Amino acid sequence: MAQLPSTAFPWRSGNHITLLIDGREFFPRMLAAIQQAQQSISLEMYLCSSGTVFEEFRDAIIAAAQRGVRVQVLLDDYGCKEVRRHDRQLLAASGVALHLYNPIRLRRGIKNLLRNHRKVLIVDNVVAFTGGAGLTDEFLSASEPSSAWHDVMAEIRGPVIADWQQLFNRTWLGLIKQMQSNPLPLAPTFVGKNNLPEATGRVVASYGPQAHQVLQSLHRRIKSAQHRAWIVTPYFMPSWKLRQRLIKAARRGVDTRVLVPGVHTDHPTVRQASRRYYARLLLHGVRIFEYQPRFIHAKIALCDDWASVGSTNFDRWNLRWNLDANQEVADINFATQLVTMLDSDFAQSIELRQQDWSHRPWHQRCAEWLTGWIERWSGRLR
């Protein structure tokens, strides 16, 4: 599938951006927005699976379509493989325009690896949501005090919504042209008045490894950080350049931290492979924390009062094969929301110490080497 153009979006003032923590906060807000929709709904999602959460969104979307709202749903073909055919048929029969990104076909070979990893909901061009969560029950365990997966979404109001809509439209139009079918009219990029406290924000997107605006922006922010440079990622497979940025930040006295999963993870081999980077980072003062209570699936960067929240992981596979997008925010209020949450997350984590890490057992070192070799080989796939 051809890469999309990498036009950068500008910084825009006049936004109101709120941090929503875990499914118990963000799913009700997202559903309420869909239920109140009057004109348009654009949903772009990677991970989906049939279950309680997906069915709630399915029913809300169908109800919106039936009352005349224009609904466009874009799901990744691989990411939604656990969505039942019955659920897809219900959406299509209700008048929802449903398309799958890069349907897996044997004849496509290695191009099947190209995936749309974005998670975005835009309603009436008045409110948008983006972050790391998918429409699966892992993000909301009704019978448990907390969900199995710890994640965040940003609720966005203001001018940057027009850019989120434009980004969605680009991907949608690209699919329509490939399918040679007649598209629904695209949702307008109208943004209503916003009288809420202002924050400056920017949409950043990736279109493959040669146009990875999210990563490029992160490098610049770590390089200029003066007080803190914090990264949260479920899959920490940093490039040499990113490792150097973190080390240099720590050397000049910046509070440099990386928060990653502990034993709770959906990819144990990736966690094992990432640990081979820890020794050098720890040696140079980068603090590494492993989150203990649940699987931390959030994708967050926080450098001083600049933040980036979205779908981007920092592993070679993600950076090479996935379409991603993040919301950048330059606002002390939003940064404070993140600091409050992350202070709690760090307190529930085990901090790895350089002295202890240097004495880890030989079999652990061997596992790191082996999984690291596999990861490096897979990263070379083109």
C-alpha positions, 0 to 999 in steps of 0.5 A: 500500500502506497505511503501517504504524503507526509505534510506536517500540521501546524501548532494551533492555539485555543484547544482544550485537552483533557487526560482520560485514564483507563477505560472506566474514564474514556469509554463512557466519554467516547460513547456519550459523544457518539450518542450525542452526534448530530452530523458525522462520526469518523472512527479509525481503530487498530485493535478491536475484538467482539465483546462487551466494549465493542458491542456497546460501540457497535450499538451506539454507532448503529443508532447514530447512523439510523438517525441520519448521522454520517458514519465512517469506520476504518478498521485495520484488517489484522487488528480487527481479526477477532471482530465477528462477521455478525458484528461487521454485517450489523454495521454494514446493514445499518448504513455505516460506511465500513472499510478495512485497511490493507486486507490480508492477501497471500499474494501481497506478501510482505506488504501484509505487514503494513498496518494502520495502528492509529486510534482516533474518534472524531464526532461532529468536528467538535470533539475528538479522542486519541490515545493507545486504547482499542475497542476490546474488553482488556481495557475495561474489566467490569468484574474487576476493580481495574482494567487488565490494561492500563492506558490513556486517551486524550479528549480534544476540543478546539482547532486541532480537530480539523487536522485530525479530520484531515488526517482521517480523510487522507487515509479514507480517500486513499482506500476509496481510490484503491477500491475504485468505489464511490465514497460517502461525502467526507466529513467537513473540517468545521470546528465550533466555538471553543470557550474552554481554557486554551492549550496549544496543540499539534497533530503529528503522524507517521507514514513509515520509517522515512516520514516519522514525524512523531519520532523526529519531534520526540528527538528534538524535545529530548534534546532541548529538555531542561527539567524532565524527559519521561517516556512511557511505552509498552514496547521499548526497542529504541533506536541508537539515536533515541538511546543517545538522546536519553543518555545525553539528557541524563548526563546534563542533569535532566530527570530522564525516565523510561516506564515499561511493563513488568511481568504483565505484558502481551509480548514477553519476548519483546520485553525480554529483547528490550532489556538488553538496552538497559545496562548502558542506559542505567550506567549513564543515569537514565532511570528505568521503571517496570510497572507492576500492577497491570499491563501498561499499554500507554504511549506517552512522552513528557519533556518539561511541559510538552507532551505527546499522547497517541498510538506510537510505540518505540519499537523497530517493528512499529516504526517501520510498518505502522501508520501512527498519530499522536496529539502533541500538547504544550500546556502546563495544565495538561503536563500537570495531569500527566505528572500526577498520573505518572507519579502514581505509576512510578510509585507502583513500579520497580525501579531497576538499579545499575548495580543490581542489573550488572549482576543479573544471572547469565541465563537472563543475559542469554535470553536478552541476546537471543530475543534481541537478535530475532528482533534486529533481524525482523527489523530489517524486513522490507 
